Amino acid sequence: MATTPVAVAESTVPTLSHWIDGRPVEVPPEGTAPVFDPATGAVIARVPRGGAAEVDLAVIAAQRAFPAWRDMPLIARSHIFFAYRELVYRHREDLARLISRDHGKTFPDALGEVLRGLETIEFACGLPVHLAGINTPGVSTNVDTHTLRQPLGVAVGITPFNFPVMVPMWIYPIAMACGNTFVWKPSSHTPGATQLQAELWKEAGLPAGVFNVVYGGREAVSALLVHPGVDAIQFVGSTPVGRHVYETGTAHGKRVGAYTAAKNAMVVLPDADMEFTADSAVASGYGSAGERCMAQTLVIGVGDAADRLRPLMEERIQRLKIGPGLDPDVDMGPIYSAEHRASIVEWIDKGVAEGAELVADGRRFSRPDHPDGFFLGATLFDHVTPAMEIYQEEIFGPVLGIVRVATYDEALALVNGHKYGNGTAIFTTDGGAGRRFELEVDVPMIGINIPIPVPAGYLSFGGTRGSAFGDLKMRGEDGIRFFTQEKMVTLRWPAPGRREKLSLVFPGNS
């Protein structure tokens, strides 16, 4: 299925659309921004720059659709989700191509993103079971209790460029299956797959107004944070923006979850299988050009582990094939934008200035056949220390740092002491060490000989410290709690002809 472009006069590229109340909303050319192919630097589309007016239209449409969607029988809702699941699976390669075209990641990587997003749709198909309450008869004389979960109203998702399918699919299926209507503010850098998702929802039979898309930047986000018709917001992105989203949204009475930056570290013990560990470190650090919040960007070698691991990593880095994401046999695609590429180069410059040893320099890479593409090679630093900014901050690019410590306890202290806590991993053949790590590390998503420990779609996802704001995580049971309000009902049906004596005593349970 193709996306639904809107023709733009005096232009050879399509203009994508907001999606409000079940249909595309056209915008004039002057209200759009360019979308670039990161492999060539060419403009391939234009995307709307929405603001407060478009947000208001989308929220009103969602409010209008909410009562009927909330009251729709759970099985009827589930039928629509099953239909959507089948359409996403059928169009999985179409979605992957659009991701790869807009973002730059390789096609196999993009396809993996779609399938991981599909896991949460499948979980949402079975939500009628998870929405069941608790019934307790006889808590007191002739008194029963039960609980029930009800939707909040209009839910919002604000999602990043790097996973235009998987991350939103971690949010909107649960929000909508719980009975909320939805407004999505996606990244304008990767709009192709966004547009297709909206079209597939319509084909699945979703009522108009239940799912809405508004493109835009700061103005659109600000409008969503303060709109009185918005009840809940989930955000994925940088920590400064996430903190603003959380503080502003909650100040305006909204339930907010913000899932933010990371600086993930994998601990390598001397007994680890070094060949396997080198594969894992390179795959995690440079996959998707390092533009993953779950990338392992620090490798903490214990004892002599770094001495044995580094040459193996260097060999693998030298063999990496870098090129357009849609080309076969490419390992790593371009950076998603020219601006972000420039910022990564500045981070590499900073690492050199801070005294880290530059083992592999990605700044030197170029593609003569794609001179205007946003390409960057893989960069590896050694002897990175906690005092360096390249240790402290998320670079979000193909830059890995090796940190050296003498003991497991030192490595654990570094992971637990970092201001970010999103994902971590340990590589070892010692089961006791692995068990100790999972119990002692203060990071919620843990891999043991797994470099990218993203939980399965029916489990929760989220971080701690500077990597998350809010009490509940995304997806899974936490996602259900986030997007619903639990009600506790205590009821009594007096027997006919019997009235109890008036009493001002606080009610008990006898």
VEXNURO-363148 format. One record per residue (C-alpha): residue in one letter; x, y, z; residue number from 1. Coordinates in steps of 0.05 Angstrom, whole numbers, padded with zeros to 5 digits. Each point is the difference from the previous one (the first is absolute). Layout:
! VEXNURO-363148
PT residuo     xx     yy     zz num
PT       A      X      Y      Z NUM
...
***
This chain:
! VEXNURO-363148
PT residuo     xx     yy     zz num
PT       M  00000  00000  00000   1
PT       A  00026  00069 -00017   2
PT       T -00005  00059  00046   3
PT       T -00051  00054 -00016   4
PT       P  00039  00059 -00027   5
PT       V -00032  00067 -00015   6
PT       A  00023  00032 -00064   7
PT       V  00037  00065  00009   8
PT       A  00002  00052 -00056   9
PT       E  00068  00016 -00029  10
PT       S  00033 -00059  00035  11
PT       T  00021 -00069 -00020  12
PT       V -00002 -00031  00069  13
PT       P -00062 -00022  00038  14
PT       T -00027  00037  00061  15
PT       L -00022 -00045  00057  16
PT       S -00060  00016  00042  17
PT       H -00025  00006  00071  18
PT       W -00051 -00055  00014  19
PT       I -00060  00027  00038  20
PT       D -00068 -00031  00010  21
PT       G  00014 -00058 -00046  22
PT       R  00026  00036 -00060  23
PT       P  00062  00038 -00027  24
PT       V  00000  00075  00011  25
PT       E  00032  00039 -00056  26
PT       V  00047  00058  00014  27
PT       P  00027  00055 -00046  28
PT       P  00072 -00005 -00022  29
PT       E  00022  00059  00043  30
PT       G -00022 -00039  00061  31
PT       T  00048 -00058 -00012  32
PT       A  00072 -00020  00012  33
PT       P  00046 -00044 -00042  34
PT       V  00013 -00073  00013  35
PT       F  00070 -00023 -00021  36
PT       D  00026 -00067 -00024  37
PT       P  00060 -00008  00047  38
PT       A  00037 -00043 -00051  39
PT       T -00001  00054 -00054  40
PT       G -00018  00065  00035  41
PT       A -00056  00010 -00050  42
PT       V -00069  00026  00019  43
PT       I -00049 -00058 -00009  44
PT       A -00064  00029  00030  45
PT       R -00029  00057  00039  46
PT       V -00033 -00007  00068  47
PT       P -00050  00047  00034  48
PT       R  00022  00046  00056  49
PT       G -00059 -00004  00045  50
PT       G -00014  00043  00060  51
PT       A -00053  00018  00051  52
PT       A -00057  00003 -00052  53
PT       E  00013 -00070 -00026  54
PT       V  00009 -00028  00070  55
PT       D -00067  00029  00020  56
PT       L -00034 -00032 -00060  57
PT       A  00031 -00067  00016  58
PT       V -00017  00002  00074  59
PT       I -00072  00021 -00015  60
PT       A -00007 -00057 -00049  61
PT       A  00028 -00048  00052  62
PT       Q -00047  00027  00054  63
PT       R -00059 -00008 -00046  64
PT       A  00018 -00072 -00016  65
PT       F  00015 -00019  00072  66
PT       P -00069 -00017  00028  67
PT       A -00018 -00050 -00055  68
PT       W  00070 -00031  00001  69
PT       R  00000 -00006  00076  70
PT       D -00069 -00033 -00002  71
PT       M  00016 -00048 -00057  72
PT       P  00001 -00072  00025  73
PT       L  00070 -00025  00014  74
PT       I -00005 -00056 -00050  75
PT       A -00022  00048 -00054  76
PT       R  00061  00043  00015  77
PT       S  00043 -00062 -00001  78
PT       H -00026 -00019 -00069  79
PT       I  00025  00066 -00028  80
PT       F  00068 -00012  00032  81
PT       F  00004 -00069 -00031  82
PT       A -00015  00030 -00068  83
PT       Y  00053  00053  00010  84
PT       R  00050 -00053  00022  85
PT       E -00011 -00038 -00065  86
PT       L  00008  00063 -00042  87
PT       V  00064  00020  00035  88
PT       Y  00029 -00069 -00011  89
PT       R -00022  00000 -00072  90
PT       H  00033  00068 -00011  91
PT       R  00060 -00013  00044  92
PT       E  00050  00008 -00058  93
PT       D -00035  00063 -00025  94
PT       L  00007  00030  00069  95
PT       A  00073 -00022  00004  96
PT       R  00017  00032 -00067  97
PT       L -00031  00065  00022  98
PT       I  00040 -00002  00065  99
PT       S  00064 -00014 -00036 100
PT       R -00013  00054 -00052 101
PT       D -00016  00054  00051 102
PT       H  00047 -00019  00057 103
PT       G  00057 -00035 -00035 104
PT       K  00003 -00064  00041 105
PT       T  00010 -00064 -00039 106
PT       F -00060 -00036 -00027 107
PT       P  00010 -00062  00044 108
PT       D  00006  00045  00061 109
PT       A -00063  00037 -00020 110
PT       L -00037 -00065 -00010 111
PT       G  00021 -00022  00069 112
PT       E -00028  00065  00027 113
PT       V -00068 -00014 -00031 114
PT       L -00003 -00070  00027 115
PT       R  00018  00023  00070 116
PT       G -00055  00051 -00004 117
PT       L -00048 -00054 -00023 118
PT       E  00012 -00037  00066 119
PT       T -00036  00055  00039 120
PT       I -00058  00002 -00050 121
PT       E -00008 -00074  00012 122
PT       F  00001  00012  00076 123
PT       A -00054  00053 -00010 124
PT       C -00043 -00049 -00039 125
PT       G -00009 -00039  00065 126
PT       L -00011  00059  00046 127
PT       P -00072 -00019  00018 128
PT       V  00030 -00052  00047 129
PT       H  00048  00050  00031 130
PT       L -00054  00051  00012 131
PT       A -00038 -00047  00046 132
PT       G -00011  00024  00071 133
PT       I -00004 -00034  00068 134
PT       N -00066 -00022  00031 135
PT       T -00002 -00014  00075 136
PT       P -00068 -00019  00028 137
PT       G -00015  00004  00074 138
PT       V  00052  00049  00024 139
PT       S -00050  00020  00053 140
PT       T -00071 -00021  00017 141
PT       N -00039  00003 -00066 142
PT       V  00056  00042 -00030 143
PT       D  00040 -00017 -00062 144
PT       T  00057  00036 -00037 145
PT       H  00027  00000 -00070 146
PT       T  00051  00039 -00040 147
PT       L -00003  00023 -00072 148
PT       R  00046  00037 -00047 149
PT       Q -00025  00056 -00045 150
PT       P  00036  00042 -00052 151
PT       L  00023  00071  00015 152
PT       G -00023  00035 -00063 153
PT       V  00047  00030 -00052 154
PT       A  00071 -00029  00002 155
PT       V  00061  00030 -00035 156
PT       G  00064 -00031 -00026 157
PT       I  00061  00043 -00016 158
PT       T  00051 -00044 -00034 159
PT       P  00071  00006 -00029 160
PT       F  00030 -00006 -00069 161
PT       N  00040 -00063  00011 162
PT       F -00057 -00050  00008 163
PT       P -00059  00027 -00040 164
PT       V -00037 -00066  00004 165
PT       M  00023 -00039  00062 166
PT       V -00003  00055  00053 167
PT       P -00069  00026 -00019 168
PT       M -00023 -00072 -00004 169
PT       W  00022 -00006  00073 170
PT       I -00048  00056  00018 171
PT       Y -00062  00007 -00042 172
PT       P -00023 -00074 -00001 173
PT       I -00005 -00002  00076 174
PT       A -00030  00069  00006 175
PT       M -00054 -00014 -00052 176
PT       A -00014 -00072  00021 177
PT       C -00013  00026  00070 178
PT       G -00055  00044 -00030 179
PT       N  00036  00067 -00008 180
PT       T  00002  00039 -00064 181
PT       F  00068  00022 -00025 182
PT       V  00039  00060 -00028 183
PT       W  00069 -00016 -00026 184
PT       K  00054  00053 -00009 185
PT       P  00055 -00037 -00038 186
PT       S  00067  00023 -00024 187
PT       S -00002  00039 -00065 188
PT       H  00065 -00031 -00023 189
PT       T -00030 -00069 -00012 190
PT       P -00072  00011 -00023 191
PT       G -00010 -00054 -00053 192
PT       A -00013 -00058  00048 193
PT       T -00043  00046  00043 194
PT       Q -00047  00014 -00058 195
PT       L -00006 -00073 -00017 196
PT       Q -00018 -00019  00071 197
PT       A -00058  00050 -00001 198
PT       E -00025 -00029 -00066 199
PT       L  00004 -00071  00026 200
PT       W -00042  00019  00061 201
PT       K -00054  00026 -00046 202
PT       E  00002 -00063 -00042 203
PT       A -00006 -00041  00064 204
PT       G -00067  00033  00015 205
PT       L  00021  00047  00056 206
PT       P -00054  00054  00011 207
PT       A  00018  00070 -00022 208
PT       G  00032  00043  00054 209
PT       V  00028 -00057  00042 210
PT       F  00069  00007 -00031 211
PT       N  00028  00067 -00022 212
PT       V  00068  00025 -00023 213
PT       V  00026  00071  00005 214
PT       Y  00070  00017 -00026 215
PT       G  00038  00059  00027 216
PT       G  00054  00024  00047 217
PT       R  00002  00039  00065 218
PT       E -00066  00036 -00011 219
PT       A -00038 -00064 -00010 220
PT       V  00032 -00033  00061 221
PT       S -00013  00061  00043 222
PT       A -00073  00001 -00021 223
PT       L -00009 -00073  00018 224
PT       L  00031  00010  00069 225
PT       V -00050  00053  00020 226
PT       H -00062 -00020 -00039 227
PT       P -00058 -00010  00049 228
PT       G -00026 -00057 -00043 229
PT       V  00063 -00043  00008 230
PT       D  00000 -00049  00058 231
PT       A  00064 -00040 -00007 232
PT       I  00067  00006 -00036 233
PT       Q  00057 -00048 -00013 234
PT       F  00064  00030 -00028 235
PT       V  00064 -00032 -00027 236
PT       G  00060  00045 -00014 237
PT       S  00055  00040  00032 238
PT       T  00005  00013  00075 239
PT       P -00005  00076 -00002 240
PT       V -00063 -00003 -00043 241
PT       G -00028 -00059  00040 242
PT       R  00009  00038  00065 243
PT       H -00037  00060 -00030 244
PT       V -00056 -00045 -00026 245
PT       Y -00007 -00034  00068 246
PT       E  00001  00064  00041 247
PT       T -00046  00039 -00046 248
PT       G -00049 -00056 -00012 249
PT       T -00007 -00019  00073 250
PT       A -00007  00074  00019 251
PT       H -00061  00001 -00046 252
PT       G -00031 -00061  00033 253
PT       K  00020 -00053 -00050 254
PT       R  00029 -00069  00013 255
PT       V  00069  00001 -00032 256
PT       G  00054 -00052 -00013 257
PT       A  00064  00025 -00032 258
PT       Y  00053 -00051 -00022 259
PT       T  00064  00035 -00015 260
PT       A  00075 -00003 -00012 261
PT       A  00048 -00057  00015 262
PT       K  00074 -00015  00006 263
PT       N -00002 -00075  00002 264
PT       A  00061 -00040  00022 265
PT       M  00017 -00073 -00010 266
PT       V  00046 -00031  00052 267
PT       V  00049 -00052 -00027 268
PT       L  00031 -00048  00050 269
PT       P  00067 -00034 -00016 270
PT       D -00034 -00068 -00008 271
PT       A -00046  00023 -00055 272
PT       D  00002 -00031 -00070 273
PT       M  00037  00058 -00033 274
PT       E -00017 -00017 -00072 275
PT       F -00075  00000  00018 276
PT       T  00008  00062  00043 277
PT       A  00034  00038 -00056 278
PT       D -00056 -00018 -00048 279
PT       S -00050  00024  00052 280
PT       A  00035  00065  00015 281
PT       V  00007  00020 -00073 282
PT       A -00071 -00020 -00017 283
PT       S -00029  00038  00059 284
PT       G  00044  00062 -00007 285
PT       Y -00004  00010 -00075 286
PT       G -00067 -00031 -00020 287
PT       S -00047  00053 -00027 288
PT       A  00061  00047  00000 289
PT       G -00003  00001  00076 290
PT       E -00067  00036 -00002 291
PT       R -00033 -00045  00051 292
PT       C -00016  00015  00072 293
PT       M  00018 -00072  00016 294
PT       A  00068  00001 -00034 295
PT       Q  00058 -00020  00045 296
PT       T  00045  00061 -00007 297
PT       L  00050 -00017  00055 298
PT       V  00038 -00065  00006 299
PT       I  00027 -00008  00071 300
PT       G  00056 -00051 -00002 301
PT       V  00018 -00033  00066 302
PT       G  00073 -00021  00012 303
PT       D  00033 -00018 -00066 304
PT       A -00067 -00006 -00038 305
PT       A  00010  00065 -00038 306
PT       D  00070 -00020 -00024 307
PT       R -00028 -00064 -00031 308
PT       L -00065  00030 -00025 309
PT       R  00025  00063 -00034 310
PT       P  00038 -00032 -00059 311
PT       L -00060 -00044 -00014 312
PT       M -00045  00061 -00002 313
PT       E  00049  00036 -00046 314
PT       E  00000 -00058 -00049 315
PT       R -00076  00002 -00003 316
PT       I -00003  00075 -00008 317
PT       Q  00047 -00002 -00059 318
PT       R -00046 -00050 -00035 319
PT       L -00064  00040  00008 320
PT       K -00035  00019 -00065 321
PT       I -00031  00069  00004 322
PT       G -00048  00025 -00053 323
PT       P -00073  00015 -00017 324
PT       G -00046 -00040  00044 325
PT       L -00039 -00029 -00058 326
PT       D  00063 -00028 -00032 327
PT       P  00010 -00075  00012 328
PT       D  00058 -00024  00044 329
PT       V  00007  00068  00035 330
PT       D  00015 -00005  00075 331
PT       M -00011  00073  00019 332
PT       G -00038  00056 -00035 333
PT       P  00008  00076  00004 334
PT       I -00015  00047  00057 335
PT       Y -00072  00024 -00003 336
PT       S  00015  00074 -00012 337
PT       A  00057  00045 -00019 338
PT       E -00008  00039  00065 339
PT       H  00006 -00062  00043 340
PT       R  00060 -00024 -00039 341
PT       A  00034  00066  00015 342
PT       S -00016 -00007  00074 343
PT       I  00031 -00070  00002 344
PT       V  00063  00026 -00033 345
PT       E  00004  00053  00055 346
PT       W -00006 -00054  00052 347
PT       I  00058 -00039 -00031 348
PT       D  00041  00064 -00001 349
PT       K -00017  00009  00074 350
PT       G  00021 -00071  00017 351
PT       V  00068  00012 -00032 352
PT       A  00007  00066  00037 353
PT       E -00018 -00034  00066 354
PT       G  00058 -00050 -00009 355
PT       A -00036 -00064 -00019 356
PT       E  00040 -00044 -00048 357
PT       L -00032  00003 -00070 358
PT       V  00006 -00072 -00025 359
PT       A -00046  00006 -00061 360
PT       D -00019  00067 -00029 361
PT       G -00068  00001 -00035 362
PT       R  00009  00072 -00022 363
PT       R  00045 -00024 -00057 364
PT       F -00054 -00042 -00033 365
PT       S -00032  00023 -00066 366
PT       R -00041 -00029 -00057 367
PT       P  00025  00030 -00065 368
PT       D -00062 -00026 -00036 369
PT       H -00044  00036  00052 370
PT       P  00039  00064  00014 371
PT       D -00060  00036  00030 372
PT       G -00023 -00057  00045 373
PT       F  00004  00006  00075 374
PT       F  00051 -00056  00010 375
PT       L  00047 -00011  00058 376
PT       G  00045 -00058  00016 377
PT       A  00005 -00040  00064 378
PT       T  00040  00034  00055 379
PT       L  00034 -00036  00058 380
PT       F  00032  00033  00060 381
PT       D  00042 -00035  00053 382
PT       H  00020  00023  00070 383
PT       V -00064  00038  00009 384
PT       T -00008  00024  00072 385
PT       P -00061  00023  00041 386
PT       A  00028  00071  00001 387
PT       M -00010  00007 -00075 388
PT       E -00063  00028 -00032 389
PT       I  00001 -00056 -00051 390
PT       Y -00010 -00047  00059 391
PT       Q -00054  00041  00033 392
PT       E -00044  00020 -00059 393
PT       E -00040 -00037 -00054 394
PT       I  00031  00012 -00068 395
PT       F -00053 -00039 -00039 396
PT       G  00047 -00020 -00055 397
PT       P  00050 -00053 -00021 398
PT       V  00049  00016  00056 399
PT       L  00022 -00054  00050 400
PT       G  00045  00011  00061 401
PT       I  00042 -00052  00038 402
PT       V  00006  00011  00074 403
PT       R  00051 -00039  00041 404
PT       V -00009 -00022  00073 405
PT       A  00035 -00051  00044 406
PT       T -00060 -00034  00033 407
PT       Y -00073 -00019 -00008 408
PT       D -00018  00045  00058 409
PT       E  00031  00060 -00035 410
PT       A -00039 -00016 -00063 411
PT       L -00065 -00007  00038 412
PT       A  00012  00066  00036 413
PT       L  00010  00036 -00067 414
PT       V -00066 -00027 -00028 415
PT       N -00039  00015  00064 416
PT       G  00032  00069  00008 417
PT       H -00015  00026 -00070 418
PT       K -00053  00054 -00006 419
PT       Y -00036 -00043 -00052 420
PT       G -00028 -00069  00012 421
PT       N -00035 -00030 -00060 422
PT       G  00030 -00066 -00021 423
PT       T  00063 -00038  00018 424
PT       A  00033 -00068 -00013 425
PT       I  00052 -00046  00027 426
PT       F  00042 -00049 -00040 427
PT       T  00026 -00059  00039 428
PT       T -00001 -00077  00001 429
PT       D -00008  00001  00076 430
PT       G -00073 -00010  00019 431
PT       G  00013  00024  00071 432
PT       A  00027  00066 -00026 433
PT       G -00059  00008 -00047 434
PT       R -00049 -00013  00056 435
PT       R  00036  00049  00046 436
PT       F -00002  00053 -00054 437
PT       E -00074 -00004 -00012 438
PT       L -00013  00006  00074 439
PT       E  00049  00056  00014 440
PT       V -00003  00045 -00061 441
PT       D -00046  00060  00006 442
PT       V -00025 -00001 -00072 443
PT       P -00068 -00029 -00019 444
PT       M  00017 -00032 -00067 445
PT       I  00056 -00050  00006 446
PT       G  00034 -00047 -00050 447
PT       I  00042 -00059  00020 448
PT       N  00041 -00016 -00062 449
PT       I -00054  00040 -00037 450
PT       P  00025  00067 -00028 451
PT       I -00067  00034 -00013 452
PT       P -00045 -00021  00058 453
PT       V -00067  00026 -00028 454
PT       P -00055 -00040  00037 455
PT       A -00053 -00039 -00038 456
PT       G -00061  00040 -00022 457
PT       Y -00044 -00023  00057 458
PT       L  00050  00025  00052 459
PT       S  00013  00071  00024 460
PT       F  00054  00045 -00028 461
PT       G  00032  00059  00035 462
PT       G  00059  00027  00038 463
PT       T  00019  00033  00066 464
PT       R  00036  00063  00023 465
PT       G  00009  00047 -00059 466
PT       S -00028 -00051 -00049 467
PT       A -00073  00005  00021 468
PT       F -00050  00047  00033 469
PT       G -00064 -00028  00030 470
PT       D -00022 -00057  00043 471
PT       L -00019 -00051 -00053 472
PT       K  00038 -00030 -00058 473
PT       M -00023 -00010 -00072 474
PT       R -00036 -00062 -00025 475
PT       G -00021 -00063  00037 476
PT       E -00038  00004  00065 477
PT       D  00029  00068  00015 478
PT       G -00027  00025 -00066 479
PT       I -00070 -00024  00018 480
PT       R  00005  00035  00068 481
PT       F  00025  00063 -00033 482
PT       F -00057  00006 -00050 483
PT       T -00057 -00019  00047 484
PT       Q -00032  00023  00064 485
PT       E -00015 -00054  00051 486
PT       K -00066  00006  00036 487
PT       M -00016 -00036  00065 488
PT       V -00074 -00013  00010 489
PT       T -00030 -00020  00068 490
PT       L -00073 -00020 -00006 491
PT       R -00058 -00025  00041 492
PT       W -00069 -00021 -00022 493
PT       P -00045  00001  00063 494
PT       A -00046 -00060  00006 495
PT       P -00073  00018 -00015 496
PT       G -00038  00022  00062 497
PT       R  00063  00007  00044 498
PT       R  00028  00067  00023 499
PT       E  00061  00006  00044 500
PT       K  00000  00045  00060 501
PT       L  00031  00069 -00009 502
PT       S  00073  00000  00024 503
PT       L  00054  00054 -00003 504
PT       V  00055 -00050  00014 505
PT       F  00055 -00004 -00053 506
PT       P -00018 -00061 -00044 507
PT       G  00039 -00062  00016 508
PT       N  00007 -00068 -00034 509
PT       S -00045 -00042  00044 510
***
